[in-house]
Amino acid sequence: MPIRAFLFDFDGLIIDTESASREGWAWLYRKHGFDLPEDQWATLIGTIGAPWEPMRHLEELVGAPLEQEELNELRRAHELTLLETEGLRPGISDYLAEAERRGLKRAIVSSSSNRWIDMHLARLERAVGWDAIVAANHDVARAKPRPDLYLEACDLIGVPPAEAIAFEDSPNGVRAARAAGIFCVGIPNDVTRSLGLEEADLVLDSLADLPPADLLARFP
């Protein structure tokens, strides 16, 4: 069955926001004399509403309430400074160009927010050319690993799940795509590389390792 759409996760897939996000929290923990627990942090990647909450955990370690709003502003500022030099991850521009050349639909499917996605797309000069941008926007009930966002994206672009390919960097994202019935390519980043994406249909070290024409040739 021919492929008619490419569906891209955003954070950690199109742009490596994951490293900056982890470092922002690690920086905040270090300021208070503690290390960010990597095993707990991993539960947050690619989703929202996970049981573990880093600020609450930091307060438990400190043993006193913290000025959460002020600290979050400082943390976010630190993260954005780190992200200023981040561009598209390897291979993304080639896949977007190939999709445009072949007339394939292109969509972003993310557990993040439209505001966050739009900010970075504008900075990267990639705000146009998307057929749909589907974000959870703090709605835990729709976030990955649930398939809702992917199913919504397929409905919006008019392409059934069996005729799309999803690109994901996290286990939660892979599970969401697979639960929606979409062929999923896992491309880990430095943060998710140790988590394992074996549930994906195909795992690549980098999207640049497989030309888009070669991937599409697998779907006659």
Buried (B, 14 or more C-beta within 10 A) or exposed (E): EEBBBBBBBBBBBBBBBBBBBBBBBBBBBEEEEBEBBEEBBBBBBBBBEBEEEBBEBBBEEEEEEBEEEEBBEBBEEBBBEBBEEBEBBEBBBBBBEBBEEBEBBBBBBBBBBBEBBEBBBEBBEBBEEBBBBBBBBEBEEBBBBBBBBBBBBBEBBEBEBEBBBBBBBBBBBBBBBBBBBBBBBBBBBEBBEEBEBEBBBBBBEEBBEBBBEEBBEEEE
